[in-house]
């Protein structure tokens, strides 16, 4: 287990390193809309956002972009640009908060992640459809006692704001969780996400269907845990993801959960920070539950370049 943790720590450090010497190459059919804001990161690390007004071919500097910035218009050679993408696609982790999926699709992205250093998971998207799967790797527990999760989601409605940045998305989905080979739970859920300038707010309702009311989960050296979760329970979750002012890579994340509205005390909260760029994210925080229990949470996710 120590070797596994070391592997993921090295993996994260290697992933978070950004190759500032790389430069972009524009596709032949690149034709940016005249009203779309682009994010530009230069090789020297400087960041800008603006509208691409023209593409200039220069014998001396090569392909150059004429970009309207807040402070004026600048001509930037593509040889000096390390990353260029539409600003609305800059945050590639918008499909999830921590445990809670948002209504936004994964889109044409895919990712690999590690939750609490005890669960490997991955996800991919196609158009409006998203799928995520994971399995625990808890030491000292047999394969039959490990947990598995499969989540599928379809974003069925999306609308952009006209008067301000952001929009609204609506999704439905289902997840099947194996607490171990003998115990499994099926949920159906619907959620909506409101996107604003710096903040995403997600509200979800979920329904437990077709499973036992009482489960026993093996914790290996930590012993067994009894879980009571009535069949037919209706729950609710609220998620909050906001970017710090003038910082593209630091977010505050929060989730509030109630697994059974008939039992208000079946609730919990997660509060933490996300440090993220277009490739990797790292989540750190604390979770508080009415069991009572307090536990730290951590998650690392790698989203390769496309």
LINKA-V389492 format. One line per field, one symbol per residue. ss: DSSP state (a for helix, b for strand, c for the rest). A space follows every 10 residues. Layout:
ss = ???
//
This chain:
ss = caaaaaaaaa aaaaaacccc cccccccccc ccccccbbbb bbccccbbbb bbbbbbbbcc cbbbbbbbbc cbbbbbbaaa bbbbbbaaac cccccbcccc bccccccccb bbbbbcccbb bbbbbbccbb bbbbbbcccc ccaaaccbbb bbbbbbbbbb ccccccbbbb bbbbbbbbbb ccbbbbbbbb bbbbbcccbb bbbbbbbbbc cccbbbbbca aacbbbbbcc cccbbbbbbb bbbccccccb bbbbbbbbcc ccccccbbbb bbbbbbcccb bbbbbbbbbc ccbbbbbbbb bbcccc
//
